[in-house]
């Protein structure tokens, strides 16, 4: 089977790019008869190295002068996909981000061609008038989703939370295929009885809806006064659209004892080092469709405290391998509860958290996607 995998920007570092990386290289290992063709604007060659049975195509610049920015990008894609369909003759295309326009173009150019799409969330939550052109530059078309999801042959979503949103807004169904974290998180299981300081960790881009400023204030006003040796580590990347917010976070961190703000992209090995310092992971964003940082943390024996109104809540059995909160008051209560646990109670939760994380392996994710795609591609593929 020859699979065309589409992701518009594999030169960036983010959740969808990392998941695409995991899928590509795990499929090559799992399916020796599979060939993979990747279509993208650009790639990070360190994260996406060359391999046998793997070929990259980059969106071609048409050079045609058009007034409409959308039209220019669509022409680029049509030229690129025409070449791929002619030269590679793939059996199916899998678009690894919520951009059904790519599937629609492929179907237009080859009627009957099979397509699939992995939807992280059915619409772009950060779209504004000021950044729309930036999306177009990245071959993203968030103002053109409409009912195009209906024309894709099969749809995957990352959680039931996302599935409900997809059905509510577009009245289309999908299969839930939970994502994965890299194998490196499973290489060295932590000692569930190891001593750790009273450290809290949270990970997320420095944007307002991640509520990292709220975490600092809750820590300063309600956690630090009751656990004097408590520390808070916040790891993330500044967003050029929200630099004022980033500067506010820096100010709050500098003014609050025990807070460390790390504003850089860390390797997975470095992330593991930080996770191993912490007892509890806190996720602040309400309405998070999914996120892999809590899974990464759980794999390293960190107890998650996550919001009820999110896809993340599907990760946790409350009180068994983590805690699910309804409001900020409960968040503080559960964090304090974990920090005050005795060694035996904490070890039980750690053991279960690590066990839960084992579900999110690359092999499980790749196999689920493979079998869904193989059914759609048809017999003999």
KOLLUMKE-69819 format. One record per residue (C-alpha): x, y, z; residue number from 1; residue in one letter. Coordinates in nm, 2 decimals, m for minus. Layout:
N
+--------+--------+--------+------+------+
:     c1 :     c2 :     c3 : resi : resn :
+--------+--------+--------+------+------+
:      X :      Y :      Z :  NUM :    a :
...
+--------+--------+--------+------+------+
//
This chain:
381
+--------+--------+--------+------+------+
:     c1 :     c2 :     c3 : resi : resn :
+--------+--------+--------+------+------+
:   0.00 :   0.00 :   0.00 :    1 :    x :
:   0.13 :   0.35 :  m0.09 :    2 :    x :
:   0.01 :   0.62 :   0.14 :    3 :    x :
:   0.02 :   0.99 :   0.07 :    4 :    x :
:   0.05 :   1.18 :   0.40 :    5 :    x :
:  m0.02 :   1.55 :   0.39 :    6 :    x :
:   0.08 :   1.81 :   0.65 :    7 :    x :
:   0.12 :   2.17 :   0.53 :    8 :    x :
:   0.41 :   2.27 :   0.76 :    9 :    x :
:   0.65 :   2.00 :   0.88 :   10 :    x :
:   0.92 :   2.27 :   0.94 :   11 :    x :
:   0.74 :   2.39 :   1.25 :   12 :    x :
:   0.75 :   2.22 :   1.59 :   13 :    x :
:   0.41 :   2.14 :   1.74 :   14 :    x :
:   0.17 :   1.87 :   1.84 :   15 :    x :
:   0.03 :   1.79 :   1.49 :   16 :    x :
:   0.38 :   1.79 :   1.34 :   17 :    x :
:   0.52 :   1.56 :   1.61 :   18 :    x :
:   0.22 :   1.32 :   1.57 :   19 :    x :
:   0.28 :   1.31 :   1.19 :   20 :    x :
:   0.65 :   1.23 :   1.26 :   21 :    x :
:   0.55 :   0.94 :   1.49 :   22 :    x :
:   0.30 :   0.80 :   1.24 :   23 :    x :
:   0.54 :   0.81 :   0.94 :   24 :    x :
:   0.83 :   0.63 :   1.10 :   25 :    x :
:   0.62 :   0.39 :   1.30 :   26 :    x :
:   0.43 :   0.29 :   0.98 :   27 :    x :
:   0.76 :   0.22 :   0.81 :   28 :    x :
:   0.86 :  m0.01 :   1.09 :   29 :    x :
:   0.52 :  m0.18 :   1.13 :   30 :    x :
:   0.43 :  m0.22 :   0.76 :   31 :    x :
:   0.73 :  m0.34 :   0.55 :   32 :    x :
:   0.52 :  m0.35 :   0.23 :   33 :    x :
:   0.41 :   0.02 :   0.28 :   34 :    x :
:   0.55 :   0.31 :   0.09 :   35 :    x :
:   0.50 :   0.66 :   0.22 :   36 :    x :
:   0.49 :   0.98 :   0.02 :   37 :    x :
:   0.48 :   1.30 :   0.22 :   38 :    x :
:   0.35 :   1.63 :   0.08 :   39 :    x :
:   0.44 :   1.95 :   0.27 :   40 :    x :
:   0.55 :   2.31 :   0.24 :   41 :    x :
:   0.88 :   2.24 :   0.41 :   42 :    x :
:   1.03 :   2.00 :   0.66 :   43 :    x :
:   1.26 :   2.00 :   0.96 :   44 :    x :
:   1.52 :   1.75 :   0.84 :   45 :    x :
:   1.64 :   1.66 :   1.19 :   46 :    x :
:   1.29 :   1.56 :   1.29 :   47 :    x :
:   1.20 :   1.41 :   0.94 :   48 :    x :
:   1.51 :   1.23 :   0.81 :   49 :    x :
:   1.52 :   1.04 :   0.49 :   50 :    x :
:   1.44 :   0.67 :   0.50 :   51 :    x :
:   1.39 :   0.38 :   0.25 :   52 :    x :
:   1.03 :   0.37 :   0.12 :   53 :    x :
:   0.99 :   0.74 :   0.22 :   54 :    x :
:   0.97 :   1.02 :  m0.03 :   55 :    x :
:   0.91 :   1.39 :   0.03 :   56 :    x :
:   0.74 :   1.63 :  m0.21 :   57 :    x :
:   0.73 :   2.01 :  m0.15 :   58 :    x :
:   0.45 :   2.24 :  m0.26 :   59 :    x :
:   0.55 :   2.39 :  m0.59 :   60 :    x :
:   0.53 :   2.77 :  m0.65 :   61 :    x :
:   0.33 :   2.82 :  m0.96 :   62 :    x :
:   0.46 :   3.17 :  m1.04 :   63 :    x :
:   0.11 :   3.26 :  m1.17 :   64 :    x :
:   0.01 :   3.62 :  m1.07 :   65 :    x :
:  m0.33 :   3.63 :  m0.89 :   66 :    x :
:  m0.49 :   3.89 :  m0.67 :   67 :    x :
:  m0.65 :   3.64 :  m0.44 :   68 :    x :
:  m0.40 :   3.48 :  m0.19 :   69 :    x :
:  m0.62 :   3.17 :  m0.16 :   70 :    x :
:  m0.62 :   3.12 :  m0.54 :   71 :    x :
:  m0.24 :   3.13 :  m0.56 :   72 :    x :
:  m0.20 :   2.87 :  m0.28 :   73 :    x :
:  m0.47 :   2.64 :  m0.43 :   74 :    x :
:  m0.29 :   2.66 :  m0.77 :   75 :    x :
:   0.04 :   2.56 :  m0.60 :   76 :    x :
:  m0.13 :   2.26 :  m0.44 :   77 :    x :
:  m0.30 :   2.15 :  m0.76 :   78 :    x :
:   0.03 :   2.15 :  m0.95 :   79 :    x :
:   0.20 :   1.95 :  m0.67 :   80 :    x :
:  m0.08 :   1.70 :  m0.63 :   81 :    x :
:  m0.11 :   1.65 :  m1.00 :   82 :    x :
:   0.26 :   1.55 :  m1.01 :   83 :    x :
:   0.22 :   1.32 :  m0.71 :   84 :    x :
:  m0.09 :   1.14 :  m0.84 :   85 :    x :
:   0.08 :   1.09 :  m1.18 :   86 :    x :
:   0.43 :   0.99 :  m1.06 :   87 :    x :
:   0.35 :   0.80 :  m0.74 :   88 :    x :
:  m0.01 :   0.67 :  m0.79 :   89 :    x :
:  m0.09 :   0.65 :  m0.41 :   90 :    x :
:  m0.37 :   0.43 :  m0.29 :   91 :    x :
:  m0.50 :   0.68 :  m0.04 :   92 :    x :
:  m0.42 :   1.02 :   0.11 :   93 :    x :
:  m0.42 :   1.09 :   0.48 :   94 :    x :
:  m0.43 :   1.46 :   0.58 :   95 :    x :
:  m0.28 :   1.49 :   0.93 :   96 :    x :
:  m0.44 :   1.82 :   1.03 :   97 :    x :
:  m0.79 :   1.96 :   1.00 :   98 :    x :
:  m0.76 :   2.09 :   0.65 :   99 :    x :
:  m1.03 :   1.92 :   0.43 :  100 :    x :
:  m0.95 :   2.15 :   0.14 :  101 :    x :
:  m0.65 :   1.93 :   0.06 :  102 :    x :
:  m0.87 :   1.62 :   0.04 :  103 :    x :
:  m1.12 :   1.80 :  m0.17 :  104 :    x :
:  m0.85 :   1.90 :  m0.42 :  105 :    x :
:  m0.72 :   1.55 :  m0.45 :  106 :    x :
:  m1.07 :   1.42 :  m0.51 :  107 :    x :
:  m1.13 :   1.69 :  m0.77 :  108 :    x :
:  m0.82 :   1.60 :  m0.96 :  109 :    x :
:  m0.88 :   1.22 :  m0.94 :  110 :    x :
:  m1.25 :   1.14 :  m0.89 :  111 :    x :
:  m1.29 :   0.84 :  m0.66 :  112 :    x :
:  m0.95 :   0.88 :  m0.50 :  113 :    x :
:  m0.98 :   0.78 :  m0.13 :  114 :    x :
:  m0.90 :   1.03 :   0.14 :  115 :    x :
:  m0.88 :   1.03 :   0.52 :  116 :    x :
:  m0.82 :   1.31 :   0.77 :  117 :    x :
:  m0.70 :   1.34 :   1.13 :  118 :    x :
:  m0.89 :   1.62 :   1.31 :  119 :    x :
:  m0.73 :   1.77 :   1.62 :  120 :    x :
:  m1.02 :   2.01 :   1.65 :  121 :    x :
:  m1.29 :   2.08 :   1.38 :  122 :    x :
:  m1.22 :   2.46 :   1.35 :  123 :    x :
:  m0.93 :   2.69 :   1.41 :  124 :    x :
:  m0.97 :   2.85 :   1.76 :  125 :    x :
:  m0.70 :   3.11 :   1.71 :  126 :    x :
:  m0.81 :   3.25 :   1.38 :  127 :    x :
:  m0.83 :   3.63 :   1.36 :  128 :    x :
:  m0.86 :   3.88 :   1.08 :  129 :    x :
:  m0.50 :   3.98 :   1.14 :  130 :    x :
:  m0.35 :   3.63 :   1.12 :  131 :    x :
:  m0.56 :   3.49 :   0.84 :  132 :    x :
:  m0.30 :   3.56 :   0.57 :  133 :    x :
:  m0.04 :   3.38 :   0.78 :  134 :    x :
:  m0.26 :   3.07 :   0.76 :  135 :    x :
:  m0.27 :   3.10 :   0.38 :  136 :    x :
:   0.11 :   3.13 :   0.37 :  137 :    x :
:   0.12 :   2.79 :   0.55 :  138 :    x :
:  m0.13 :   2.64 :   0.30 :  139 :    x :
:  m0.40 :   2.64 :   0.57 :  140 :    x :
:  m0.76 :   2.74 :   0.48 :  141 :    x :
:  m0.94 :   2.77 :   0.81 :  142 :    x :
:  m1.22 :   2.99 :   0.66 :  143 :    x :
:  m1.31 :   2.72 :   0.41 :  144 :    x :
:  m1.39 :   2.42 :   0.64 :  145 :    x :
:  m1.77 :   2.46 :   0.61 :  146 :    x :
:  m1.91 :   2.13 :   0.51 :  147 :    x :
:  m1.60 :   2.00 :   0.34 :  148 :    x :
:  m1.54 :   1.74 :   0.61 :  149 :    x :
:  m1.84 :   1.55 :   0.46 :  150 :    x :
:  m1.65 :   1.48 :   0.14 :  151 :    x :
:  m1.36 :   1.30 :   0.31 :  152 :    x :
:  m1.40 :   0.92 :   0.31 :  153 :    x :
:  m1.30 :   0.86 :   0.67 :  154 :    x :
:  m1.23 :   1.09 :   0.96 :  155 :    x :
:  m1.03 :   1.04 :   1.28 :  156 :    x :
:  m1.04 :   1.26 :   1.59 :  157 :    x :
:  m0.82 :   1.27 :   1.89 :  158 :    x :
:  m1.09 :   1.25 :   2.16 :  159 :    x :
:  m1.46 :   1.21 :   2.22 :  160 :    x :
:  m1.45 :   1.58 :   2.31 :  161 :    x :
:  m1.34 :   1.66 :   1.96 :  162 :    x :
:  m1.59 :   1.42 :   1.81 :  163 :    x :
:  m1.88 :   1.59 :   1.99 :  164 :    x :
:  m1.76 :   1.93 :   1.86 :  165 :    x :
:  m1.73 :   1.79 :   1.51 :  166 :    x :
:  m2.08 :   1.66 :   1.51 :  167 :    x :
:  m2.23 :   1.97 :   1.68 :  168 :    x :
:  m2.09 :   2.21 :   1.42 :  169 :    x :
:  m2.08 :   2.00 :   1.10 :  170 :    x :
:  m2.31 :   1.70 :   1.17 :  171 :    x :
:  m2.05 :   1.45 :   1.06 :  172 :    x :
:  m1.92 :   1.15 :   1.24 :  173 :    x :
:  m1.57 :   1.02 :   1.30 :  174 :    x :
:  m1.36 :   0.75 :   1.47 :  175 :    x :
:  m1.17 :   0.83 :   1.79 :  176 :    x :
:  m0.80 :   0.74 :   1.75 :  177 :    x :
:  m0.61 :   0.87 :   2.05 :  178 :    x :
:  m0.27 :   1.02 :   1.96 :  179 :    x :
:   0.07 :   0.89 :   2.08 :  180 :    x :
:   0.39 :   1.02 :   2.25 :  181 :    x :
:   0.74 :   0.92 :   2.14 :  182 :    x :
:   0.90 :   0.59 :   2.24 :  183 :    x :
:   1.16 :   0.78 :   2.44 :  184 :    x :
:   0.90 :   0.84 :   2.71 :  185 :    x :
:   0.88 :   0.46 :   2.77 :  186 :    x :
:   1.25 :   0.37 :   2.76 :  187 :    x :
:   1.33 :   0.41 :   3.13 :  188 :    x :
:   1.04 :   0.37 :   3.37 :  189 :    x :
:   1.07 :   0.58 :   3.69 :  190 :    x :
:   1.09 :   0.43 :   4.04 :  191 :    x :
:   0.75 :   0.49 :   4.18 :  192 :    x :
:   0.90 :   0.53 :   4.53 :  193 :    x :
:   1.16 :   0.79 :   4.43 :  194 :    x :
:   1.18 :   1.10 :   4.64 :  195 :    x :
:   1.08 :   1.42 :   4.46 :  196 :    x :
:   1.05 :   1.78 :   4.58 :  197 :    x :
:   0.72 :   1.95 :   4.61 :  198 :    x :
:   0.73 :   2.06 :   4.25 :  199 :    x :
:   0.44 :   2.13 :   4.01 :  200 :    x :
:   0.49 :   2.14 :   3.64 :  201 :    x :
:   0.28 :   2.27 :   3.35 :  202 :    x :
:   0.35 :   2.28 :   2.98 :  203 :    x :
:   0.19 :   2.49 :   2.71 :  204 :    x :
:   0.24 :   2.78 :   2.46 :  205 :    x :
:   0.25 :   3.12 :   2.62 :  206 :    x :
:  m0.10 :   3.23 :   2.50 :  207 :    x :
:  m0.38 :   3.37 :   2.71 :  208 :    x :
:  m0.63 :   3.07 :   2.68 :  209 :    x :
:  m0.36 :   2.84 :   2.83 :  210 :    x :
:  m0.42 :   3.04 :   3.16 :  211 :    x :
:  m0.06 :   3.02 :   3.28 :  212 :    x :
:  m0.10 :   3.36 :   3.45 :  213 :    x :
:  m0.38 :   3.21 :   3.65 :  214 :    x :
:  m0.15 :   2.92 :   3.75 :  215 :    x :
:   0.11 :   3.16 :   3.88 :  216 :    x :
:  m0.15 :   3.35 :   4.08 :  217 :    x :
:  m0.30 :   3.04 :   4.23 :  218 :    x :
:   0.05 :   2.92 :   4.32 :  219 :    x :
:   0.14 :   3.25 :   4.49 :  220 :    x :
:  m0.19 :   3.30 :   4.67 :  221 :    x :
:  m0.30 :   2.95 :   4.77 :  222 :    x :
:  m0.03 :   2.69 :   4.73 :  223 :    x :
:   0.30 :   2.85 :   4.83 :  224 :    x :
:   0.16 :   2.99 :   5.16 :  225 :    x :
:   0.05 :   2.63 :   5.26 :  226 :    x :
:   0.35 :   2.44 :   5.11 :  227 :    x :
:   0.65 :   2.68 :   5.17 :  228 :    x :
:   0.90 :   2.46 :   4.98 :  229 :    x :
:   0.66 :   2.42 :   4.68 :  230 :    x :
:   0.80 :   2.51 :   4.34 :  231 :    x :
:   0.63 :   2.57 :   4.00 :  232 :    x :
:   0.79 :   2.50 :   3.66 :  233 :    x :
:   0.63 :   2.64 :   3.35 :  234 :    x :
:   0.76 :   2.53 :   3.01 :  235 :    x :
:   0.65 :   2.68 :   2.69 :  236 :    x :
:   0.72 :   2.88 :   2.38 :  237 :    x :
:   0.64 :   3.24 :   2.32 :  238 :    x :
:   0.39 :   3.32 :   2.04 :  239 :    x :
:   0.46 :   3.62 :   1.83 :  240 :    x :
:   0.09 :   3.71 :   1.83 :  241 :    x :
:   0.09 :   3.73 :   2.21 :  242 :    x :
:   0.42 :   3.89 :   2.31 :  243 :    x :
:   0.25 :   4.13 :   2.56 :  244 :    x :
:   0.11 :   3.82 :   2.74 :  245 :    x :
:   0.45 :   3.66 :   2.74 :  246 :    x :
:   0.60 :   3.97 :   2.90 :  247 :    x :
:   0.33 :   3.96 :   3.16 :  248 :    x :
:   0.41 :   3.60 :   3.24 :  249 :    x :
:   0.78 :   3.69 :   3.28 :  250 :    x :
:   0.69 :   3.97 :   3.52 :  251 :    x :
:   0.46 :   3.75 :   3.73 :  252 :    x :
:   0.73 :   3.47 :   3.74 :  253 :    x :
:   1.00 :   3.72 :   3.85 :  254 :    x :
:   0.78 :   3.86 :   4.13 :  255 :    x :
:   0.67 :   3.52 :   4.26 :  256 :    x :
:   0.90 :   3.31 :   4.47 :  257 :    x :
:   0.95 :   2.95 :   4.36 :  258 :    x :
:   0.84 :   3.00 :   4.00 :  259 :    x :
:   1.07 :   2.90 :   3.71 :  260 :    x :
:   0.96 :   3.00 :   3.35 :  261 :    x :
:   1.14 :   2.82 :   3.07 :  262 :    x :
:   1.07 :   2.98 :   2.73 :  263 :    x :
:   1.24 :   2.76 :   2.48 :  264 :    x :
:   1.18 :   2.44 :   2.28 :  265 :    x :
:   1.33 :   2.15 :   2.47 :  266 :    x :
:   1.43 :   1.81 :   2.35 :  267 :    x :
:   1.23 :   1.51 :   2.47 :  268 :    x :
:   1.53 :   1.41 :   2.68 :  269 :    x :
:   1.53 :   1.75 :   2.86 :  270 :    x :
:   1.15 :   1.73 :   2.90 :  271 :    x :
:   1.19 :   1.40 :   3.08 :  272 :    x :
:   1.44 :   1.55 :   3.31 :  273 :    x :
:   1.20 :   1.82 :   3.41 :  274 :    x :
:   0.90 :   1.58 :   3.44 :  275 :    x :
:   1.12 :   1.37 :   3.68 :  276 :    x :
:   1.15 :   1.66 :   3.91 :  277 :    x :
:   0.78 :   1.70 :   3.96 :  278 :    x :
:   0.51 :   1.53 :   4.17 :  279 :    x :
:   0.21 :   1.69 :   4.00 :  280 :    x :
:   0.12 :   1.81 :   3.65 :  281 :    x :
:  m0.14 :   2.08 :   3.61 :  282 :    x :
:  m0.33 :   2.17 :   3.29 :  283 :    x :
:  m0.50 :   2.50 :   3.31 :  284 :    x :
:  m0.67 :   2.54 :   2.97 :  285 :    x :
:  m1.05 :   2.48 :   2.99 :  286 :    x :
:  m1.18 :   2.32 :   2.67 :  287 :    x :
:  m0.85 :   2.16 :   2.56 :  288 :    x :
:  m0.95 :   1.90 :   2.30 :  289 :    x :
:  m0.64 :   1.70 :   2.38 :  290 :    x :
:  m0.28 :   1.74 :   2.47 :  291 :    x :
:   0.02 :   1.51 :   2.49 :  292 :    x :
:   0.20 :   1.69 :   2.77 :  293 :    x :
:  m0.02 :   1.52 :   3.04 :  294 :    x :
:   0.06 :   1.18 :   2.89 :  295 :    x :
:   0.43 :   1.25 :   2.88 :  296 :    x :
:   0.41 :   1.36 :   3.24 :  297 :    x :
:   0.22 :   1.05 :   3.35 :  298 :    x :
:   0.48 :   0.83 :   3.18 :  299 :    x :
:   0.74 :   0.98 :   3.41 :  300 :    x :
:   0.53 :   0.92 :   3.73 :  301 :    x :
:   0.38 :   1.27 :   3.75 :  302 :    x :
:   0.02 :   1.29 :   3.88 :  303 :    x :
:  m0.21 :   1.49 :   3.64 :  304 :    x :
:  m0.47 :   1.74 :   3.76 :  305 :    x :
:  m0.68 :   1.84 :   3.46 :  306 :    x :
:  m1.01 :   2.01 :   3.38 :  307 :    x :
:  m1.33 :   1.83 :   3.35 :  308 :    x :
:  m1.44 :   2.03 :   3.04 :  309 :    x :
:  m1.17 :   1.89 :   2.80 :  310 :    x :
:  m1.07 :   1.59 :   2.61 :  311 :    x :
:  m0.79 :   1.54 :   2.86 :  312 :    x :
:  m1.05 :   1.42 :   3.11 :  313 :    x :
:  m1.08 :   1.11 :   2.91 :  314 :    x :
:  m0.73 :   1.02 :   3.02 :  315 :    x :
:  m0.79 :   1.00 :   3.39 :  316 :    x :
:  m0.99 :   0.78 :   3.63 :  317 :    x :
:  m1.04 :   1.04 :   3.90 :  318 :    x :
:  m0.86 :   0.95 :   4.22 :  319 :    x :
:  m0.69 :   0.64 :   4.07 :  320 :    x :
:  m0.43 :   0.78 :   3.83 :  321 :    x :
:  m0.50 :   1.15 :   3.85 :  322 :    x :
:  m0.76 :   1.41 :   3.94 :  323 :    x :
:  m1.02 :   1.60 :   3.74 :  324 :    x :
:  m1.13 :   1.94 :   3.86 :  325 :    x :
:  m1.44 :   2.15 :   3.80 :  326 :    x :
:  m1.31 :   2.49 :   3.90 :  327 :    x :
:  m0.99 :   2.66 :   4.02 :  328 :    x :
:  m1.07 :   2.60 :   4.39 :  329 :    x :
:  m1.08 :   2.22 :   4.32 :  330 :    x :
:  m0.76 :   2.25 :   4.12 :  331 :    x :
:  m0.58 :   2.40 :   4.42 :  332 :    x :
:  m0.73 :   2.13 :   4.65 :  333 :    x :
:  m0.61 :   1.84 :   4.44 :  334 :    x :
:  m0.26 :   1.99 :   4.39 :  335 :    x :
:  m0.23 :   2.03 :   4.77 :  336 :    x :
:  m0.36 :   1.68 :   4.82 :  337 :    x :
:  m0.09 :   1.53 :   4.59 :  338 :    x :
:   0.19 :   1.74 :   4.75 :  339 :    x :
:   0.09 :   1.62 :   5.10 :  340 :    x :
:   0.05 :   1.25 :   5.01 :  341 :    x :
:   0.26 :   0.99 :   5.20 :  342 :    x :
:   0.50 :   0.78 :   5.00 :  343 :    x :
:   0.28 :   0.47 :   4.97 :  344 :    x :
:  m0.03 :   0.66 :   4.85 :  345 :    x :
:   0.18 :   0.85 :   4.60 :  346 :    x :
:   0.34 :   0.53 :   4.47 :  347 :    x :
:   0.00 :   0.38 :   4.40 :  348 :    x :
:  m0.11 :   0.68 :   4.19 :  349 :    x :
:   0.23 :   0.68 :   4.01 :  350 :    x :
:   0.20 :   0.32 :   3.92 :  351 :    x :
:  m0.15 :   0.36 :   3.77 :  352 :    x :
:  m0.05 :   0.69 :   3.59 :  353 :    x :
:   0.25 :   0.51 :   3.43 :  354 :    x :
:   0.02 :   0.22 :   3.33 :  355 :    x :
:  m0.23 :   0.46 :   3.18 :  356 :    x :
:   0.04 :   0.62 :   2.97 :  357 :    x :
:   0.13 :   0.29 :   2.81 :  358 :    x :
:  m0.18 :   0.31 :   2.60 :  359 :    x :
:  m0.04 :   0.60 :   2.41 :  360 :    x :
:   0.25 :   0.43 :   2.24 :  361 :    x :
:   0.35 :   0.49 :   1.87 :  362 :    x :
:   0.28 :   0.13 :   1.78 :  363 :    x :
:  m0.08 :   0.14 :   1.90 :  364 :    x :
:  m0.15 :   0.47 :   1.72 :  365 :    x :
:   0.01 :   0.35 :   1.39 :  366 :    x :
:  m0.17 :   0.02 :   1.39 :  367 :    x :
:  m0.51 :   0.18 :   1.45 :  368 :    x :
:  m0.45 :   0.43 :   1.17 :  369 :    x :
:  m0.32 :   0.16 :   0.94 :  370 :    x :
:  m0.62 :  m0.07 :   0.97 :  371 :    x :
:  m0.87 :   0.22 :   0.93 :  372 :    x :
:  m0.68 :   0.34 :   0.62 :  373 :    x :
:  m0.64 :  m0.01 :   0.47 :  374 :    x :
:  m1.02 :  m0.07 :   0.49 :  375 :    x :
:  m1.08 :   0.25 :   0.31 :  376 :    x :
:  m0.81 :   0.19 :   0.05 :  377 :    x :
:  m0.98 :  m0.13 :  m0.05 :  378 :    x :
:  m0.90 :  m0.50 :  m0.11 :  379 :    x :
:  m0.55 :  m0.59 :  m0.21 :  380 :    x :
:  m0.39 :  m0.26 :  m0.10 :  381 :    x :
+--------+--------+--------+------+------+
//
